[in-house]
Amino acid sequence: MANADSKSLIAVLQETKQLLGSSDNDFVWSSWDNAEQAVAEIQQHIEKLESGDHSGLADLKLLFAPTGSIQEAGESSGWGKKFLAVADKFDREIGRLKS
């Protein structure tokens, strides 16, 4: 079961899923071919966290890293500034999990 810190991270991932889910997004520079793949990968991370499994945190850090797939999709799709705001939240929540 997800603890309070995981729930906050899950909320960030839900927000990320919304950004990635638009059919208008351009995924050419990301690791995904389309919105469905992007959303499915984020959903898998959410499900792991909901079950108390933190084994995917390193993979999430890569997705949120500068020039990672989420930023690349955001920049190509016109929501690069929104990504930066979400990435700040992500960094904060990851830091709380480690504390």
N, C-alpha and C positions, 0 to 999 in steps of 0.2 A: 504494500500500500504506500502511496506517495506521502511523504511528510510535507510540512508547510513550505519548506524551501523548494522542494521539487514541484509543488503546486504553482509556485510563482514562476519557476522556469517553464512549466507546462503552459502557463498563460502567455509567456513570450513566444513559445513555439506555436501556439494557436494563432497569435497575431501574424507570425511569419507565414503560416499556412495560408492565411487570407491573402497576403501579398503575393505569394507564389501561385495561388490558385486561378488567377485571371487568365482567360484564354488569349488575351492580347499580349501576354508576356513573351519576351524574346529570350530563348534559352541557348542561343548559339554559343556563348562563351562559358556556359555552365556545364556541369557534369550530367545534366538531364536533357532529354529530348523535348519534353513538354511539361505542362503544368501538372498533369496526372502523376508523372513520375516524381516530380518535386514534392507534391503534396503527400504522396504515398510514403516517401522516405521520411519526411518530418512526422507523419502519423506513426510510423514505426518507432521513432524515438519517443514520442509522447506515450505510446503504450508501454514501452520499457520503463519509463520513469513512473508511470502510474502503478506498475507492479513492484516498484522499489529497486529496479535494476538500473544501476548507473554505469554499466559497462560501455555505453555508447557515447559518453561525454567527450572522449577524445575525437570521435568522428564529428560530433556537433561543433566542437571548436574549429575544426577544419572548414566546415560549411560556413561558419560565421566569420572566419578569418578574412583579413584584407585580401582581396582578389579571390576569395572563396566563391563557391557556386552561388550562394545567395546574393552576395554583392554583385557578382557578374550579371546575374539575372536582373537585379534591381537597376543597375546602371544601364543595361541594354533596353530596359523597359520603361525608364523614366521615373522610377521611384528610388533612386539612389540615396536621396536625403532621408527618406522614410527608413531605408535600410539602416543608415547610421544611427538613427534614434533607437531602432529595435536592437541593433548590435550593442549599443550602450546598456540597454536593459539586460541583454543576454550576459554580457560581461559581469554585470553586477550580481546577477543570480548565480552564475557559475562560481563567483567568488564566495558567495554565501554557502554554497554546498561544500566547499573545501574547508570552511571555517569550523 
